[in-house]
Amino acid sequence: MLSAYLDGELTQASAQRVRVHLEDCEECRRAFDEMARLQAMTKELAFAEPPEARMKELEKSLSVQAPRRLGWLFAVGGCVAWLVYGVVAYVRHWRPPTAEELIASAVVIGFVLLFVSVVVERLRQLPHDRYRRIEK
Amino acid sequence: MTAVTQTLATTMEGSAESGRESFAEFFERGRKKAYCFALHLAGDREEAMDITQEAYLRLHERWPQRDPSRDPTAWLYSVIRNLAIDHLRRRARRPEADMDQALLRSPAAGPEKAAERNELAGRLWAAIGSLPPEQREILLLRDWHGLDYGQIAEVLGLSLGTVSSRLHHAREKVREQMRRYL
């Protein structure tokens, strides 16, 4: 009761009961005063500061996360759409590809392979990821 | 607020709407306490920073899905706690083994009072460090981090009654040890 009273977590009626009791009971009053003092001292404890350089790094990495996610979304979505469009066009209007189309295809295939290699690397690292099993 | 934080605030989350806090603001106001919570649990500065970093990255990922009417502090602390438990489990290390005085830094005080305050702070920290981990954690969450009972219950997955009684026992034990210095 004293702890909850100190923290202002009692209902009005309970707090009133404790207040009245404290007026009459010297022992409880002393206990309450000591608790309050210790609470104030605990608040004042000064712990090691976080390393500022790492905090700055974290701040920077957080600032690039959103655009990076959006970038991946566009890149993957664009590649998939382009491939689907190419396959459909190829099937519906087959003709020998022009040099420009071959070059464009090479570029697309190159990017797709690079993307796949990144994904594969990430999947390989996954079993060693320290946080992968943690919920929340 | 630094330039990077401002960029965070304006480009990613937009300016804070009434009653809503941007991630950058949340990060700015809570990062030091978040780090200290990780430090209290892990007992190691390097690990505490790793945990803090991972926790913020996780929160940032899920920030758009949060309930904006609720203070995300308890959420952050839950994530930090889970990560810290995982760290300790992996290292098969007991947290109380690391609750040493090195985690404390000298309180800001005048030179004549500094030694006395340092000594008292050291004694208090030793008394808190001698508590069982579940009592120490709850005491620090309330008295140092300033969480209310509802937030503590959410972080630790306890009922309000358990929070209240556990906190009371923790305070009684510390009071017992510190009585002669009060």
Chai-1 contact restraints between the chains, C-beta under 6 A:
chainA,res_idxA,chainB,res_idxB,connection_type,confidence,min_distance_angstrom,max_distance_angstrom,comment,restraint_id
A,S3,B,L167,contact,1.0,0.0,6.0,A-B,restraint_1
A,S3,B,H168,contact,1.0,0.0,6.0,A-B,restraint_2
A,S3,B,R171,contact,1.0,0.0,6.0,A-B,restraint_3
A,A4,B,S164,contact,1.0,0.0,6.0,A-B,restraint_4
A,E9,B,Y149,contact,1.0,0.0,6.0,A-B,restraint_5
A,E34,B,R175,contact,1.0,0.0,6.0,A-B,restraint_6
A,E34,B,L182,contact,1.0,0.0,6.0,A-B,restraint_7
A,M35,B,R171,contact,1.0,0.0,6.0,A-B,restraint_8
A,R37,B,L182,contact,1.0,0.0,6.0,A-B,restraint_9
A,L38,B,V174,contact,1.0,0.0,6.0,A-B,restraint_10
A,Q39,B,D143,contact,1.0,0.0,6.0,A-B,restraint_11
A,M41,B,L124,contact,1.0,0.0,6.0,A-B,restraint_12
A,T42,B,D143,contact,1.0,0.0,6.0,A-B,restraint_13
A,T42,B,W144,contact,1.0,0.0,6.0,A-B,restraint_14
A,L45,B,A121,contact,1.0,0.0,6.0,A-B,restraint_15
A,A46,B,R105,contact,1.0,0.0,6.0,A-B,restraint_16
A,A46,B,P107,contact,1.0,0.0,6.0,A-B,restraint_17
A,F47,B,C36,contact,1.0,0.0,6.0,A-B,restraint_18
A,F47,B,L103,contact,1.0,0.0,6.0,A-B,restraint_19
A,A48,B,R45,contact,1.0,0.0,6.0,A-B,restraint_20
A,A48,B,L103,contact,1.0,0.0,6.0,A-B,restraint_21
A,A48,B,R105,contact,1.0,0.0,6.0,A-B,restraint_22
A,P50,B,Y35,contact,1.0,0.0,6.0,A-B,restraint_23
A,P51,B,M49,contact,1.0,0.0,6.0,A-B,restraint_24
A,R54,B,M49,contact,1.0,0.0,6.0,A-B,restraint_25
A,L58,B,Q53,contact,1.0,0.0,6.0,A-B,restraint_26
A,E59,B,V4,contact,1.0,0.0,6.0,A-B,restraint_27
A,K60,B,V4,contact,1.0,0.0,6.0,A-B,restraint_28
A,L62,B,H60,contact,1.0,0.0,6.0,A-B,restraint_29
A,S63,B,V4,contact,1.0,0.0,6.0,A-B,restraint_30
A,S63,B,T7,contact,1.0,0.0,6.0,A-B,restraint_31
A,S63,B,L8,contact,1.0,0.0,6.0,A-B,restraint_32
A,Q65,B,H60,contact,1.0,0.0,6.0,A-B,restraint_33
A,A66,B,M12,contact,1.0,0.0,6.0,A-B,restraint_34
A,Y131,B,E54,contact,1.0,0.0,6.0,A-B,restraint_35
A,I134,B,N82,contact,1.0,0.0,6.0,A-B,restraint_36
A,I134,B,D86,contact,1.0,0.0,6.0,A-B,restraint_37
A,K136,B,S78,contact,1.0,0.0,6.0,A-B,restraint_38
A,K136,B,V79,contact,1.0,0.0,6.0,A-B,restraint_39
A,K136,B,N82,contact,1.0,0.0,6.0,A-B,restraint_40
